[in-house]
Amino acid sequence: MKLFNLHRKSVYVLYQNQLCSFSTLVIAIVVLLTLILPCYVIWCINPGGLWDNYRLVYEQPKVDFTYRYLFLAEIKRPEGNGNEIITCSSFEGYNGQTGEREECNSIKVVTDDGNMDGRLDRLSVSVSFNLPEESEGMMSYTFYFFLDAELKSSCYFSVPAFISLSKVMPPVRPFASGTIQHLGLLKSSQSVALQCPFLLRNTKSHFNHNYFPTVNFTSIEEFLPDSILDKIETFNAAHFHFDQQRIHWKRDGSGEVSIGIDLQIGDESSHRTAILYSTSLWQKVAQFWVQYFSVLLVFLWIGEKIKDWLFESFTLRAMEVAPWKGKYD
């Protein structure tokens, strides 16, 4: 009758010696090397360190248009009459310094949430105005607005979002009438990685929102985008900005000029943008443990084989004890 293996168990042998002996010292060294060498192997595989200090997260910020904007256009007058300024804004301080001028016809905002997830995928903002009589056309223009932008994937952040065009020259100068549309992406810019709080350390990156134009601004220059952007970059770890990809424009005979920004949130395919975060202590522990444990298993096996060879070849002296023999004697 043919027999089959139904179960098996390892037969083990004990090797005993005094605590203060050469054999004990050698075995202690083997055990220590078994535990330490996996760290060295991981370090060689990842020269940058045993864990990542930073992690890149792709997420779609939640943005909202808050109707905080400013538009400024330089209009060329007939020869010898200099240039004229057409401007409009939502800021009381600026309007007070420019004589309460509201020379824009309208500001148009179009939003699009294509996948219906409650987050905007695209935002289009345009401003239009009529050229003054006897003017030759627009020579340059400045247009900016603010957005409320929130990040929530790792922890909550309210990140500054400043979309601006600073003293842009039209495709044709002077630009008499027509539409100019700037198309681009909402991109993140960071000076340092964002820090989220974690257990045993309640530290979080903070953002300064004191860059908004106020009635306390004493000069027109403080309302210009370069000045505002400088404040945002100086006092904040990160902000969102407009990354222009292309321009669409056309001329017509309507006498009206329309300047617009078509903003796509994040990447063209995923609508996400890259945000750099600092790795927390527990994330570092998790990264290290996964790598360490996988390498440790190999070294534990090698260490057991080395100890078997040392005792079986009598390289190390020890008393051999076989506990299982007593059961069958």
C-alpha positions as CSV (number, residue, x, y, z in Angstrom):
1,M,0.0,0.0,0.0
2,K,1.4,3.4,-1.0
3,L,1.8,5.9,1.9
4,F,1.3,9.6,1.8
5,N,2.8,12.4,3.9
6,L,0.0,13.7,6.1
7,H,2.0,16.0,8.5
8,R,5.5,16.8,9.5
9,K,7.4,18.8,12.1
10,S,11.0,19.9,12.5
11,V,13.3,18.1,14.8
12,Y,15.3,20.6,16.8
13,V,18.5,20.3,18.7
14,L,19.6,22.6,21.5
15,Y,23.3,23.8,21.8
16,Q,24.1,25.0,25.3
17,N,27.1,26.7,26.7
18,Q,28.0,29.2,29.5
19,L,27.0,32.8,29.2
20,C,30.6,34.0,29.4
21,S,32.0,31.9,26.6
22,F,33.5,32.4,23.1
23,S,30.5,30.6,21.5
24,T,28.0,33.0,23.2
25,L,30.0,36.0,21.9
26,V,30.1,34.7,18.3
27,I,26.3,33.9,18.4
28,A,25.6,37.4,19.8
29,I,27.6,38.9,16.9
30,V,25.7,36.9,14.3
31,V,22.4,38.0,15.8
32,L,23.4,41.7,15.9
33,L,24.6,41.5,12.2
34,T,21.3,39.8,11.3
35,L,19.5,42.8,12.7
36,I,21.8,45.6,11.5
37,L,22.7,44.5,8.0
38,P,19.1,45.0,6.7
39,C,19.5,48.7,7.5
40,Y,22.7,48.9,5.5
41,V,21.1,47.1,2.5
42,I,18.2,49.5,2.6
43,W,20.6,52.4,2.7
44,C,22.5,51.1,-0.3
45,I,19.3,50.6,-2.2
46,N,18.0,54.1,-1.3
47,P,21.1,56.4,-1.1
48,G,18.9,59.3,0.0
49,G,18.0,57.7,3.4
50,L,16.1,55.0,5.1
51,W,12.8,56.8,4.5
52,D,11.4,59.7,2.4
53,N,11.4,63.1,4.1
54,Y,8.9,64.4,1.6
55,R,6.0,63.0,-0.3
56,L,4.3,64.3,-3.4
57,V,0.5,64.2,-3.4
58,Y,-1.7,64.9,-6.4
59,E,-5.0,66.4,-5.5
60,Q,-7.6,68.7,-6.9
61,P,-8.1,71.9,-4.8
62,K,-11.6,73.1,-4.1
63,V,-11.7,76.6,-5.6
64,D,-14.4,79.4,-5.6
65,F,-14.5,82.7,-7.3
66,T,-14.9,85.5,-4.7
67,Y,-15.4,88.5,-7.0
68,R,-12.2,90.2,-5.8
69,Y,-10.7,91.5,-9.0
70,L,-8.9,94.5,-10.7
71,F,-8.7,95.4,-14.3
72,L,-6.5,98.2,-15.8
73,A,-6.1,99.0,-19.5
74,E,-3.9,101.6,-21.2
75,I,-5.7,103.2,-24.2
76,K,-3.9,105.1,-26.9
77,R,-5.3,108.4,-27.8
78,P,-4.9,110.3,-31.1
79,E,-1.4,111.5,-31.9
80,G,-0.1,114.0,-29.3
81,N,-2.9,113.5,-26.7
82,G,-1.1,110.8,-24.7
83,N,-2.6,107.7,-23.3
84,E,-5.8,107.1,-21.2
85,I,-6.5,104.6,-18.5
86,I,-9.7,102.5,-18.3
87,T,-10.1,100.6,-15.0
88,C,-12.5,98.9,-12.7
89,S,-12.2,96.8,-9.6
90,S,-14.0,95.5,-6.5
91,F,-11.6,97.1,-4.0
92,E,-12.9,100.3,-2.3
93,G,-9.4,101.6,-1.6
94,Y,-8.5,101.4,-5.3
95,N,-11.7,102.9,-6.5
96,G,-11.3,105.8,-4.0
97,Q,-7.8,106.6,-5.3
98,T,-9.0,106.4,-9.0
99,G,-12.0,108.6,-8.5
100,E,-14.6,105.9,-8.3
101,R,-14.2,105.0,-11.9
102,E,-16.2,102.0,-13.1
103,E,-15.6,101.9,-16.8
104,C,-16.1,98.2,-17.5
105,N,-19.3,97.0,-19.1
106,S,-19.4,93.7,-17.2
107,I,-17.5,90.9,-15.6
108,K,-18.5,87.5,-16.7
109,V,-17.9,84.3,-14.7
110,V,-18.5,80.8,-16.1
111,T,-17.9,77.7,-13.9
112,D,-17.8,74.0,-15.0
113,D,-17.9,71.0,-12.8
114,G,-17.8,68.3,-15.5
115,N,-17.8,65.2,-13.2
116,M,-20.3,66.6,-10.7
117,D,-18.0,66.0,-7.7
118,G,-18.6,69.4,-6.1
119,R,-15.2,70.7,-7.2
120,L,-14.7,73.1,-10.1
121,D,-12.9,71.6,-13.1
122,R,-12.8,74.9,-15.1
123,L,-13.3,78.5,-14.4
124,S,-13.6,81.3,-17.0
125,V,-13.5,85.0,-16.0
126,S,-13.7,87.8,-18.5
127,V,-14.1,91.6,-18.4
128,S,-15.4,93.8,-21.2
129,F,-15.3,97.5,-21.9
130,N,-16.0,100.0,-24.7
131,L,-13.1,102.1,-26.1
132,P,-13.5,105.9,-25.7
133,E,-14.4,107.8,-28.8
134,E,-11.5,108.9,-31.0
135,S,-9.2,106.4,-29.3
136,E,-6.9,104.2,-31.4
137,G,-7.0,101.1,-29.3
138,M,-5.6,99.3,-26.3
139,M,-1.9,99.2,-25.8
140,S,-1.6,97.0,-22.7
141,Y,-3.7,95.6,-19.9
142,T,-3.5,94.2,-16.3
143,F,-6.1,91.8,-15.0
144,Y,-6.1,89.8,-11.8
145,F,-8.5,88.1,-9.3
146,F,-8.4,86.0,-6.2
147,L,-9.8,82.6,-5.5
148,D,-10.6,80.7,-2.3
149,A,-8.6,77.5,-2.6
150,E,-8.8,74.6,-0.1
151,L,-6.8,71.4,0.3
152,K,-8.2,68.5,2.3
153,S,-6.6,65.3,1.2
154,S,-4.0,65.2,4.0
155,C,-5.2,68.0,6.3
156,Y,-7.1,71.2,5.8
157,F,-5.3,74.2,4.3
158,S,-6.7,77.4,2.9
159,V,-4.0,78.2,0.3
160,P,-3.7,81.7,-1.4
161,A,-4.7,81.6,-5.1
162,F,-3.8,84.6,-7.2
163,I,-4.5,84.6,-10.9
164,S,-2.9,87.5,-12.7
165,L,-1.9,89.0,-16.0
166,S,0.6,91.9,-15.5
167,K,0.9,94.6,-18.1
168,V,0.3,92.2,-21.1
169,M,0.7,93.5,-24.6
170,P,-2.1,92.6,-27.0
171,P,-1.3,90.5,-30.1
172,V,-1.8,93.6,-32.2
173,R,-1.1,97.1,-31.0
174,P,-3.2,99.1,-30.7
175,F,-6.0,96.6,-30.3
176,A,-9.1,98.3,-31.5
177,S,-11.9,95.8,-30.6
178,G,-12.3,92.1,-30.2
179,T,-11.7,89.3,-27.8
180,I,-8.4,88.1,-26.1
181,Q,-8.7,84.8,-24.2
182,H,-5.8,83.5,-22.1
183,L,-6.0,79.7,-21.5
184,G,-3.9,78.0,-18.8
185,L,-3.7,75.8,-15.8
186,L,-4.0,76.4,-12.0
187,K,-0.5,75.4,-10.7
188,S,1.0,75.3,-7.3
189,S,4.2,77.0,-6.3
190,Q,6.0,76.1,-3.0
191,S,9.0,77.4,-1.1
192,V,8.8,74.7,1.5
193,A,6.9,71.5,2.0
194,L,3.5,71.6,3.8
195,Q,3.4,70.2,7.3
196,C,0.4,68.4,8.7
197,P,-0.1,67.7,12.4
198,F,0.2,64.1,13.7
199,L,0.1,62.2,17.0
200,L,2.6,63.6,19.5
201,R,3.3,66.7,17.4
202,N,0.6,69.3,16.7
203,T,2.6,71.3,14.2
204,K,0.9,72.7,11.0
205,S,1.8,75.0,8.2
206,H,0.1,78.4,8.5
207,F,-0.8,80.8,5.7
208,N,-0.9,84.6,5.9
209,H,-3.9,86.1,4.2
210,N,-3.0,89.8,4.8
211,Y,-2.1,90.4,1.2
212,F,-5.6,91.4,0.0
213,P,-5.9,95.0,-1.1
214,T,-7.5,97.2,1.6
215,V,-8.5,100.8,2.1
216,N,-5.2,101.2,4.0
217,F,-3.2,101.0,0.8
218,T,-1.9,104.5,0.2
219,S,-0.7,104.2,-3.4
220,I,-1.8,102.7,-6.7
221,E,1.5,100.6,-6.9
222,E,0.3,98.6,-3.9
223,F,-2.7,97.4,-5.9
224,L,-0.6,96.1,-8.8
225,P,-0.1,92.4,-9.1
226,D,3.7,92.4,-8.7
227,S,3.4,94.0,-5.3
228,I,0.6,91.5,-4.2
229,L,2.5,88.5,-5.5
230,D,5.6,89.6,-3.6
231,K,3.6,89.6,-0.3
232,I,2.1,86.2,-1.1
233,E,5.5,84.6,-1.8
234,T,7.2,86.2,1.2
235,F,4.8,85.2,3.9
236,N,3.4,81.8,2.6
237,A,4.8,78.4,2.1
238,A,2.7,77.8,-1.0
239,H,0.3,79.4,-3.4
240,F,-1.6,78.8,-6.6
241,H,-0.9,80.8,-9.7
242,F,-1.9,80.9,-13.4
243,D,0.3,78.9,-15.8
244,Q,-0.6,80.2,-19.3
245,Q,-0.6,77.6,-22.1
246,R,-1.9,79.6,-25.1
247,I,-3.9,82.6,-26.3
248,H,-6.9,82.8,-28.5
249,W,-7.8,86.2,-30.0
250,K,-9.9,87.7,-32.7
251,R,-10.7,91.2,-33.9
252,D,-14.1,92.6,-34.9
253,G,-15.8,96.0,-35.5
254,S,-18.0,96.1,-32.4
255,G,-15.9,98.7,-30.6
256,E,-15.9,96.5,-27.5
257,V,-12.8,94.8,-26.0
258,S,-13.1,91.6,-23.9
259,I,-10.2,90.2,-21.9
260,G,-10.7,86.8,-20.4
261,I,-8.8,84.0,-18.4
262,D,-9.9,80.4,-19.0
263,L,-8.5,78.5,-16.0
264,Q,-8.4,74.7,-15.9
265,I,-8.0,73.4,-12.4
266,G,-4.9,71.2,-12.2
267,D,-3.6,68.9,-14.9
268,E,-5.5,68.6,-18.2
269,S,-6.4,64.9,-17.8
270,S,-6.8,64.4,-14.0
271,H,-7.6,68.0,-12.9
272,R,-5.1,67.5,-10.1
273,T,-2.0,69.4,-9.1
274,A,1.1,68.3,-7.3
275,I,1.5,69.3,-3.6
276,L,4.7,68.6,-1.6
277,Y,4.1,67.5,2.0
278,S,6.6,66.7,4.8
279,T,6.5,63.1,5.9
280,S,5.2,62.6,9.4
281,L,7.0,60.5,12.0
282,W,4.5,57.7,11.7
283,Q,4.7,57.7,7.9
284,K,8.5,57.4,8.2
285,V,8.1,54.5,10.7
286,A,5.7,52.7,8.3
287,Q,8.0,53.2,5.3
288,F,11.1,52.0,7.2
289,W,9.3,49.0,8.7
290,V,7.9,47.7,5.4
291,Q,11.4,47.8,3.8
292,Y,13.2,46.6,6.9
293,F,10.9,43.6,7.6
294,S,11.1,42.3,4.0
295,V,14.9,42.4,4.1
296,L,15.1,41.1,7.7
297,L,13.3,37.8,6.8
298,V,16.1,37.0,4.3
299,F,18.9,37.8,6.9
300,L,17.1,35.8,9.6
301,W,17.2,32.8,7.3
302,I,20.8,33.3,6.5
303,G,21.7,33.8,10.2
304,E,20.0,30.5,11.1
305,K,22.0,28.7,8.4
306,I,25.3,30.2,9.7
307,K,24.5,29.1,13.3
308,D,23.6,25.6,12.1
309,W,27.0,25.4,10.3
310,L,29.0,26.8,13.2
311,F,27.7,24.1,15.6
312,E,27.4,21.2,13.2
313,S,30.9,21.6,12.0
314,F,32.1,21.9,15.6
315,T,33.6,25.4,14.9
316,L,31.9,26.5,18.1
317,R,31.9,24.3,21.2
318,A,28.6,23.6,22.9
319,M,26.7,20.8,24.6
320,E,24.3,19.2,22.2
321,V,20.8,18.5,23.7
322,A,18.1,16.7,21.8
323,P,14.9,17.0,23.9
324,W,12.9,14.7,21.5
325,K,15.1,11.7,22.2
326,G,13.6,11.2,25.7
327,K,10.2,10.6,24.2
328,Y,11.3,7.6,22.2
329,D,13.9,6.0,24.5
